[in-house]
Amino acid sequence: MNKRFLTRATVASAAAIALALAVPLAASAHVRVNPDQAAAGSYATLTFKVPTESATAGTVKLEVDLPTDTPLGSVSYQPLAGWKTQVVTEKLAKPIKTDDGTVTEAPTKVIWTADSGVQVAPGEFQQFVISAGAMPDTGSILLPAHQYYSDGSVVDWDEKTPASGKEPEHPAPTVYINDAPPAADGAGSTASVTATPAAAPSSSSSSASDAVAIGLGIGGLALGAIALVLAVFAVTRRGRVAPTAKK
């Protein structure tokens, strides 16, 4: 009886602890940008932080689409050990007129491919870094990311976050230039942005979201620990109560 009670209590405690650990993980699992702003005309360092959300497969390839309606004139990448990087430059379907002349071709995609035997394993994340500019004089630019897994599945981070701030299931990495980030934007988009001249970061909403997730996690851990202690105490107390002697 005591053993059965202890087993049930232990299972319940473990479930509470697992749930507590899962809360902050789920809240931060998306590929994000923080800060998510840059100044028009600046050259920004964009860091794409890519977590592996699958429990059984690793990330082996990442593709990031660059804007073609407001193209970036220059894109370079930071070498990453174990990964091959390619910047794809193509002719634009419609030439763009700028102060420096007419732009007929521009970088349209950056591709990172893992070497054989290399992957971002479950529970890990990797950062992919590029330098891009000059930032166009526009509201914002979307940088849709396509995450390829070792089991052949692909996750497309390509949905635009509406002005209401209600985040879609697969939000696209977004750099806000003249527009302000959505008020309820949970934690930004997929890339970390540092601009030259410096961008004006907006991380208050991200900090609030992270604080809530951490608070929920700590609360769940505490409840799990309390449940386990009470279960052990109850079983121990039962074991110390001597059986009533027969007359």
Phi, psi and omega in degrees: 000311180297318181296319180295318179297317180295321180297315180296318180295321180294318179297317179297320179294318179297321179296319179296319180293317179299319178296320180296321179289328182287330183301305179294331178295314180295326184287339185239011188286333183293156172288125193234165171239126175204111002285165184242034179228153177211159181267140177302135180087352181272165171254123187250144170266116184254120180251111180271109180267114189242107175272150174269115182270341180289146178268351186234350183226155180254160176279127183238354181200145176224130174241133177239123178276132178260152184294142177249341177279332173229074191293155174267132184285332185217134176220125174231164184232155176269125181302142179231121183302132178087001182228140172264137183238138180226129173258117183268124177246130183224162174287138180282141179298328179227115179304146181249129177269128179233177178295336181266000180127192181267128180263120181254340177217155184199162174297132182242349184196146170237132185234127173248128180235127182289143173292165180303130179086357181254140176197163170268103189288162176307135181086358180248168172220162178225151178247129181244125191241134172227161170246130186220147178173181350287145179299130183292154178276081185213175182294306180198164175232136176268140178234072183305135181244143181237115187258118183259133181255161183292342178269006178094352180280156181226134175248123181261113176266084192222013182266134181281134176282123182291167181299335180294340180089356179290110188287133176286176183294321181232076183294140177280145171302131183225133174251119180270130184248285176272335178275152173273147177300150178307141186301325184258018180300116188303305183210025179086194180253213192271338187248146173270130189244126171233118187256155173232108005294166190301138176282163177263097185291153175228097187241007183296317180294325177296317180297319180297317180296316179296322181296318178298315181298316180295319179298316178297321179296314180297318179299317179295319178298318180296316179298319178297317180295318180297317180299319181293317179297315179297322179295314179298319180298316182296317180294317180298318181296319179298322181293335183274344181283116183288145179292146179291128182288144178280138177278000000 
